[in-house]
Amino acid sequence: MAGLNGLNKKSLPTEDDLKVDAFISGADKRVKSLEPSNKKFMRCTFSINEDVSKLIDELVVRGQNARISRSSILRVAIENLATYSPDELKEILNKYDK
């Protein structure tokens, strides 16, 4: 009888099948729980030298996060600089003013 190959009695799912299903359902839950961001980003143009560009790339790799981008690295750096007092910031900026 042609076309009846898929009617065999199904076997119980293996332990690996259960783990895969649990992983997939967990991922679905995490994705559904994410809140959409209302942040609006604007594009800016600025110049950096090749050394700084390579350093940013190295930081992306060292961060070991697939979602991190070059823009994220720059945002984190700027937000970190904003935590310094005016005197500390002046000292840091003078150190790198070339």
Secondary structure as the mmCIF struct_conf table of DSSP 4:
data_model
#
loop_
_struct_conf.conf_type_id
_struct_conf.id
_struct_conf.beg_label_comp_id
_struct_conf.beg_label_asym_id
_struct_conf.beg_label_seq_id
_struct_conf.end_label_comp_id
_struct_conf.end_label_asym_id
_struct_conf.end_label_seq_id
TURN_TY1_P TURN_TY1_P1 ALA A 2 GLY A 3
HELX_RH_3T_P HELX_RH_3T_P1 ASN A 5 LEU A 7
BEND BEND1 ASN A 8 ASN A 8
HELX_LH_PP_P HELX_LH_PP_P1 LYS A 9 THR A 14
HELX_RH_AL_P HELX_RH_AL_P1 GLU A 15 SER A 33
HELX_LH_PP_P HELX_LH_PP_P2 LEU A 34 SER A 37
HELX_RH_AL_P HELX_RH_AL_P2 GLU A 50 ARG A 62
TURN_TY1_P TURN_TY1_P2 GLY A 63 GLN A 64
TURN_TY1_P TURN_TY1_P3 ALA A 66 ARG A 67
HELX_RH_AL_P HELX_RH_AL_P3 ARG A 70 LEU A 81
TURN_TY1_P TURN_TY1_P4 ALA A 82 THR A 83
BEND BEND2 TYR A 84 TYR A 84
HELX_RH_AL_P HELX_RH_AL_P4 PRO A 86 TYR A 96
#
